[in-house]
Amino acid sequence: MGYVIGGVELETDADGYLLEPDYSEEAVHVIAAADNIELTPRHWEIINYLRDEYREQGHTPNFRNMLKGVSEFWPDVDSKALYDLFPLGPAKQGAKIAGLPQPYGKGGY
Protein backbone atom coordinates (compact mmCIF):
# COMPACT_ATOMS: atom_id res chain seq x y z
CA MET A 1 0.00 0.00 0.00
CA GLY A 2 1.21 3.47 -0.79
CA TYR A 3 -0.16 6.96 -1.22
CA VAL A 4 0.04 8.90 -4.46
CA ILE A 5 1.18 12.39 -3.51
CA GLY A 6 2.24 14.89 -6.12
CA GLY A 7 1.91 12.21 -8.78
CA VAL A 8 4.43 9.96 -7.01
CA GLU A 9 3.59 6.81 -5.07
CA LEU A 10 5.23 7.01 -1.65
CA GLU A 11 6.16 3.84 0.21
CA THR A 12 4.42 2.93 3.44
CA ASP A 13 4.84 0.26 6.07
CA ALA A 14 2.23 -2.46 6.62
CA ASP A 15 0.15 -0.08 8.78
CA GLY A 16 0.03 2.71 6.20
CA TYR A 17 2.65 5.03 7.71
CA LEU A 18 5.02 6.74 5.31
CA LEU A 19 8.57 5.37 5.50
CA GLU A 20 9.96 8.89 4.98
CA PRO A 21 8.19 12.04 6.20
CA ASP A 22 6.28 14.18 3.74
CA TYR A 23 5.50 17.67 5.02
CA SER A 24 3.26 18.69 2.12
CA GLU A 25 -0.32 19.75 2.64
CA GLU A 26 -1.34 17.30 -0.07
CA ALA A 27 0.07 14.39 1.97
CA VAL A 28 -2.17 15.30 4.90
CA HIS A 29 -5.26 15.49 2.70
CA VAL A 30 -4.54 12.17 0.96
CA ILE A 31 -3.81 10.25 4.19
CA ALA A 32 -6.71 11.84 6.09
CA ALA A 33 -9.10 10.87 3.28
CA ALA A 34 -7.80 7.29 3.40
CA ASP A 35 -8.52 7.24 7.17
CA ASN A 36 -11.95 8.90 6.72
CA ILE A 37 -10.92 11.98 8.70
CA GLU A 38 -12.51 15.30 7.75
CA LEU A 39 -9.89 17.91 8.58
CA THR A 40 -10.66 20.93 10.76
CA PRO A 41 -8.44 23.79 11.97
CA ARG A 42 -7.91 21.82 15.22
CA HIS A 43 -6.59 18.86 13.22
CA TRP A 44 -4.10 21.19 11.55
CA GLU A 45 -2.93 22.53 14.93
CA ILE A 46 -2.17 18.98 16.08
CA ILE A 47 -0.60 18.03 12.74
CA ASN A 48 1.70 21.05 12.85
CA TYR A 49 2.60 20.31 16.49
CA LEU A 50 3.48 16.68 15.63
CA ARG A 51 5.52 17.76 12.61
CA ASP A 52 7.44 20.30 14.72
CA GLU A 53 8.13 17.65 17.38
CA TYR A 54 9.34 15.22 14.72
CA ARG A 55 11.67 17.83 13.20
CA GLU A 56 13.09 18.80 16.61
CA GLN A 57 13.23 15.38 18.31
CA GLY A 58 13.46 12.94 15.41
CA HIS A 59 10.25 11.23 16.58
CA THR A 60 6.81 12.12 17.86
CA PRO A 61 5.65 12.13 21.50
CA ASN A 62 3.64 9.40 23.16
CA PHE A 63 0.07 10.29 24.09
CA ARG A 64 0.85 11.52 27.58
CA ASN A 65 3.60 13.86 26.39
CA MET A 66 1.47 14.89 23.43
CA LEU A 67 -1.39 15.92 25.73
CA LYS A 68 1.05 17.96 27.82
CA GLY A 69 2.58 19.62 24.74
CA VAL A 70 -0.77 20.39 23.11
CA SER A 71 -2.02 21.98 26.35
CA GLU A 72 0.52 24.78 25.78
CA PHE A 73 -1.54 26.10 22.85
CA TRP A 74 -4.92 24.52 23.64
CA PRO A 75 -5.31 25.11 27.41
CA ASP A 76 -8.58 23.19 27.95
CA VAL A 77 -7.59 20.13 25.88
CA ASP A 78 -8.29 16.71 27.34
CA SER A 79 -8.00 13.11 26.18
CA LYS A 80 -11.53 13.07 24.80
CA ALA A 81 -10.93 16.14 22.64
CA LEU A 82 -7.88 14.53 21.04
CA TYR A 83 -9.65 11.21 20.53
CA ASP A 84 -12.54 13.09 18.91
CA LEU A 85 -10.03 14.35 16.33
CA PHE A 86 -8.10 11.09 15.91
CA PRO A 87 -10.33 8.21 17.06
CA LEU A 88 -7.75 5.48 16.40
CA GLY A 89 -5.30 7.12 18.80
CA PRO A 90 -4.11 10.73 18.70
CA ALA A 91 -0.39 9.97 18.97
CA LYS A 92 -0.37 7.22 16.33
CA GLN A 93 -3.13 8.26 13.93
CA GLY A 94 -2.13 11.92 14.28
CA ALA A 95 1.44 11.11 13.24
CA LYS A 96 0.19 9.01 10.33
CA ILE A 97 -2.06 11.77 8.99
CA ALA A 98 0.74 14.32 9.53
CA GLY A 99 2.75 12.36 6.94
CA LEU A 100 5.27 11.04 9.46
CA PRO A 101 6.76 7.56 9.95
CA GLN A 102 5.19 5.24 12.52
CA PRO A 103 5.96 6.35 16.11
CA TYR A 104 8.16 4.28 18.38
CA GLY A 105 6.65 1.69 20.71
CA LYS A 106 3.25 2.73 21.95
CA GLY A 107 3.17 6.13 20.34
CA GLY A 108 6.54 7.86 20.70
CA TYR A 109 8.87 8.94 23.44
Secondary structure, 3 states (H helix, E strand, C coil): CEEEECCEEEEECCCCCECCCCCCHHHHHHHHHHCCCCCCHHHHHHHHHHHHHHHHHCCCCCHHHHHHHHCCCCCCCCHHHHHHHCCCCHHHHHHHHCCCCCCCCCCCC
